[in-house]
């Protein structure tokens, strides 16, 4: 059975840059399927490359993944010292075995070098011998270079992460790693989990959770007072404690839109940057005692609050608009919005021209069901038109924090290059992440052109769509046309998600 390799694994295996492999893919000389390439295809595309055995790396990666998974299963036992000792013994044994194997390989290589010297005087097919010798010398050089570039630090980080306390939440059975420098709440939010909380400073008690196993340590003062019954049951505040062993918590966690309450929050304008003629990136900071709870992909109503001395304050109706949240729920204090600049958009014009008079904004929501299906095992395709990129950014960052999908592919469609206003961010994801691919598409703002351009790119880059969830943010009439087209290409209705709340360049028929 052929081995499937990520692009980074393939590059390391044959000693070339990842960009060289991507070039072969673009030239249709190498096929990529769900972010991986097949070893046999790789050998055909790079016939002169030297291949080395990556079994050790794969074995260590699998060992670490299995170890972390097993460790997260301990719902009642916690992480006692004897359990930690067993982990260390197992790791040391594995490392020792791999070191012995590496030593044997070096002895074998030295023996082969000596054998080449002996055969040189006796070989009858000189050209064949020279070809084999050249290949061998290239393989040895690549092996030495690989030693210099082996990500030892990554292994060390994995071991450190392995030793960090793990938290299991019930009844959701979600797991996350708790950094000892953070509170349990901070680590949960950073991991993309929508746990319940309110003030984040030990006063309201909304983040309380029942400690079922393991040990925690209080890291900050709390004013909230537990009842005697709650104390006897082992309740703690996640905003005031950190884990010192593996623990299991019983706590409220939002798993669907209905679990998130509607909120009204007054947020300060932290930053407003007009990134091009058409888009303003607005950042709001919520009060420490009132963070916004939302799911990635949702939108919220914004209303301008003017300074008391502003003449605009006398107007009868506040300027209100609704926009998708572009930031990840793991950063609830800083909320990002992408505001299209349009002469007919009163809110956008207020932000653009009257920001000096605007003291804060009132947030009401969140709304919408365009959220990530966290129970789906499928890979992810995101497609956005214009500022439809905003909810995609939130969803992608959330998916990355969850380490959810095997592969993620983003298609961003606009009418001109400057409308890809966060192109550098997308390209940085593409360069840094093995499982992420970014494709920007420029086309006319006409329905048939947009549909054809998007489907051509998806069809060329994915041989089938049955194992994908698709998230599309574009004008409503385009979504209605795309749905039957996607169904005809094997996508199930439940695997298609459309965001119809849209601001930006319209698409004409």
N, C-alpha and C positions, 0 to 999 in steps of 0.2 A: 504493500500500500504506500502510495506517494506521501511524503511529508509535506505539510503546509507550513510555510515560514512567514513571519512578519517581514516587512521591508528592512527593518534594522537587523533582524537575525540573518536575513539573506546577505546583506552588505558585509556583516562580520564574517560570515561563512566563506565568502569568496574574495574578501580583501579589497572591495571597491567601495566608493562612496554611495550613500543612499540615492543621491541625485542621478548617478549613472543608471541605477535600476529604474528610477522613475522615467528617465529618458527612453529606455527600452520600452517601457509601458506605453509612453506617448507615441512611439514609433510603431506600435502594434507588434513588436517583436517579443513581447512578454505579456502574458495574461495575468491580471490580478483579479482575485475573487474574494470579496468580503474582506479586503485589506491584507490578503495573504497571496503568496506565489507558491506554485508547486515546484518541488526540488528538481524534478525531471525537466520541467520547462526552463528553470533557471540554468541548468547545465547546457541546454541548447542555445540559450541566449548569450551565455558567456563560456564558450567552449574552451578558451585558453586559460580560464581562471583556475586557481588552485583551491581545492576544497579540503577543509579540515573537519575533524569530528567535533561537533558541538554538544555531544551527549552530556558532558560534565555540566555545562551551563544549564541545559534543559533539566537535568536531574536535580540540580540545586534549586532552580526556580520552582520545580514541582514540589520539592521537599518543603520549601518555605511556605508555599501556598497551602499545602496540606496541613502543615504545622499550625499556621494561623487559623485555618478553618477549624481544626480540632480544638484548638484553644478556645475559640469563640463558642463552642458547644457547652462549655461548663456552666450551666445555669445555676447549679446549687453548690458546687464544690469550691468555687473561687480559685485563686491562684496562690496556693500555699508554697512555702519555701521548698518542700520536697518536690512539688510539681515543677517549679522553676529549675531545680537541680536536674530532674530528668530531661527537661528540654535542653539544657546546656550539654549534658552527656551525649544526647542524641546528635546535636549539632557538631560537637567535637569529633564524634566517631565518623560522621559523614564527611567532614572536612579532611580527616586523616585518610580515609579511604580514597578520596579524590586526589589527595597529594601523592599517595603511593602510586595511583594510576598514572598521574602526570610524570612521576619519576621513571616509571617503566617506559612510557612513551619516549622520553628523552634518551634512554638507553637504546631503544629500538632505532631512533633516528640516527644516533651516533653509529650504530652497527651498519645501518644502510649506507651511510657516508663511506665507511671503510670498505664495504662490499663494492661500491662503485669504483673505488680506487683499484681494487683487485681485478675487477672485470674489464677495466679499460684496456688492458694489454691483450685480452683474449677475445674481445667482442668481434663478431664477424659482420654485424650490420651496424656500421659506424653511425650512419644518420639516425637510425632508430635509437641507438644508445644515447646520442647527443640530445635528441628530443626529450627522452625520459630524464636525463640528467638535468636539462634546463628546467623541465617541469618541477623536478624535485627541489632544485635550488630555489626556485620561485616560491614553492610551498614553504620551505624552511624560513625564507625571509619574511613571508607574510605571517608565519607563526610567531616570529620574534616581534614583529610590529604589533601583532594582536596582544602579546604579553604586555607591551608598553601601554596599550590603550584599553586593556580589560577594565571594565568599570568596577574596580575593587571597592570604591567608595559606595557604589550602589548596594553591593553585598553587605557592607558595614551598616548602611542605613536600613536595609531590610532586617538585619539582626537587631539593631536598636529598636526598630518599629515592632519587631517580634516580641521584644522584652517589655514594651509599653503595656500598661493595663488595657484590657479589652472589656468593653461594656456591651451587655446584651439587654435589649429592651423587650419587655413583655407588656401586652400580648402580641405586639407586632413581630417579635423575633428578629428585629433589625440589630445589627452589630456595628460598633465603631471603635476606633482606637482613641483612648483618652490620653492626651498629652498632659504630663504632670505639671506643666507650666500654665495650664488652662483649667477653668472650671469644667465640670461635667457638661454644663449647658453650652459653653463656648465650643467645646470639642464636638458636641452633637450637631450644633448649627454648622460648624465648619465642614462636617461630614455630610451635609445636605439633608439632615433629618428634621422634619417639621414638628419638633417637640413643643409642648405647651410652655409658655412663659409670659411674663408681663413686664415688671419693672427692671429686672436684671440686676437688682441691687439688694435683695434680701428683705424686701418689705411686703410685697403683695401675696406671696405664697403660691402663685399660679404654677411655678415650676416644681412644686413638691412631687416627690417620687418615693416609692416604698423600696427600701434596700432589702432585697431578698437574699443576697449572698455577697461575700467579699467585704473589703474594708475601704472606707473613705476617710478623708482628712479635711477638716474645715479650713478654708483659705481666706475667708473674709467674714466680717461681722454681719449678722442678720438681725433685723428687728421683728420679723415675723415670729409669732409664738405658736408652737404646736400644742394641740390639746393632749391631755394625758393618754387618750386612746391612740392618737397618732404617734406619740412617742413610743408607746408599747409595741406598736406595729412596725416601727423602724423607719418612719418617714424622715426624709432629708430634703433640703433645697438644693437643686442641681446648680443654681447660680452661686452657691457659697461653698461648694465642696469639690474636691478632686479625688480621683481614684488612686489608691496605692497598691491595690491588687486587682485581678479580674473581678468584675462585679456583675450582678444581675439586678435590674431595676424594673419595677412595675410603674408605668407612667402613661399619661395621655400623649398620644401622637396623632397628628393629622395625616390621614392616608388618602383623603379625597377632598374635593372642593367644599363639600358640605361641612367638613370638620373645622374649617377656618371661619372664625366669627367676623362679621362686618365691623370695621373699626373707623374711628374718626381721629385723626392725628394732625396736629399743627407742626409742620417741619420747616426748618430754616433753609434758605437757599445757600448752599455751600459753594457752588461753582456753576457758571453758565458759559459755555464755549460754543461759538458758531464755527463749526468745523468746515463748512463750505457755504455756498450761497443758499443751500436748500435745507440744511439741518442744524439744529442747536442741540448740543448734548448738555442736559440739565442734571445736576447732582443735588439732592436734598439730604439733609441730615436730620434724623428724628431725635427726639429727646431720649436721654439715657433711660429714663423711667417708662418709656412708651415706644418700644420698637414695633415696627409693622410686621405682622405675621402674614405670609402669603406663600403661595406655591409658584414655582417657576412657570412662566408663561401667562400668568394672570395680568389683568389690567386694573387701573384705579382712576378714580375721578380726582382731578386737581382743580382747585379754586384759588385765585389770586387774593392775597391779603395785602392791602396797601397800607403805607404809613399813615398815621393819623393826620399828619399835616398835608397829605396829598389831596388835591382837588378831585382826583378821580374817585376818592372815597365816597363822594356824594352821589355817585351813580346808583340807580335803583337795583340793578341786578349784578351780582359778581360775575366775573369772567370765568367760565367753567369749561373744561374739556376732559376727555378721557383718553389715556394713553397706556400702552403696555409697559410694564416694568422691565427694564433692560438688564438689571443686575440680578445676581444670584441670591436666593434666600439665605445663603450662608453669610451674607453681609447685610443684616437687617438694619444697621445704623445708617448706611449710605445707600440711597436709592437713586438709580440712574434712569433717565428718560431721554428718548430721542424725539425731539420736537421738530416736525417738518415746518419750514418757513413758507407760508402761503399767504397771499394778500387777503384771502377770504377767511383766514384762521385768526380770529380775534385773540385767542390765548397766545398763539405763537408770536403775534405782533406785540402783545403786552410784554412777553418775556424778552423780546428782541429790543424794543424801544423804551420800555418803561421800567426796566429792572431796578433802577435806582430808587423807584418809588415803592417797590414790592418788598415788604418786610419778611413775609413767609408765605407758605402755601398750605392750604388745608387739604388733607388726603382723606378720601372716603372710599372704602372698599375692603378687601379686593373683590373683583368680579371675574367671571369667566371660567370655562372648563377646558381651556387649551393648555393642558398640563401633561407632564410626562407620565406614561404608564409604567410605573416602577416594577410591576409584576411581570412584564413582558420580557422574555429572554432574547428578543430580536435585536439585530443591529439597527442603527438609526440613520435616516435620511432627513435632512432639514432643507427646505426650499423657501426662500424669502424673496419678495419683490420690494425693492426700494427700502423704506424704513420699516417694512415687515421684518427686518433683521433684528429689531429690538427684542421681541419675545424669543427669537431664536437664540440670541446671546444669553438670555437668562436660562433657557432650557439646556443649552450646550454646557454652560458653566456648572449647572446643577448635575447634569449627567456625568461630567468629568469628576465632580466631587464625590459622586456615588461610585465611580469606577464601574459604571453599569454595563455599557455596551462593548461588544467585541470590536465593532468598527462604527465610526461616525463620519458621515459625509455631509458637508454643507454646500448648497448651491445658492448663490446670491445673484439675483437678476436685477439689472438696472438699465437705464437708457444710455448712460455715459460713465466713463471711468471714475470721474470725481464723485459720483454717487455711491461708490463703494467707500464710504467715509471712514470705515474701520478696517480697511484692507490690511493694514500692517498687523493688527491684532489677529485676524484670521490666518494670515500667512505665518505668524509666529506659532499659532496652534499647529498648523500643518507641518512646520519644521521640527517642532519640539515633541510632538506626540506620534507614536507609531501607529495608533489606531484612528487617526484623524486625517481627513482629506478635504481640501477646500477647492471649489471650482467657482470662479466668477464668470458670469454670463452677461454680455451686453447685447441688447436687441431692441427693436422698435416696440413702443408701447401699444401694440395691437394684439388682441386676444389670440388669434391664430398663430402669430409669430412667437409669442411668449410660450404658448403650450408646446409648439413644435420644438422650440429651442430647448426647453427644459427636458422634454421627453427624449430628445435625441441624445442629450448629454447623459441622462440616467441610463438609457438603453445601452449606450456605448461603454459605460463604465461598470455596469452591473448586468451580469448575464441573466439573472432572475431576481425577482422582488418578493418572493414568497416569504423569506425570512427577514423582512425589513418592516419597521414601523416608519411611516412617513408623516412628517409635520410640515404643513404648508401655510404660510402667511402671505396672503395676496387679496386683492379685491374679490368680493363675494361671487360675482358672475364667472370669474376665472376658476374659482374653486369648484363650481358646479360643472364646468366643462372638464376639469382634470379628473374628477372622481370616476366617471365611466371609463375614461382612457386608462387609468391606473388599474381598475378592476379587470379590464381586458388583458392586462399584462401580469395578472396573477396576484395582485394585492387584495387582501381581504378587507371588507368594509370596516371591520373593527380595528384594523391596523392603520387606518387613515385618519388624520387629525387636522382640522382646518381652523384657522383663525380668521374670522370675518371682520372683526373690528380693525379698521385700517385707516391710516393717514399717509398721504404721500402722493406720488404721481399716479394718476388714474390710468387704467388700460382701456383703450377704446375698442369697439367692435370692428 
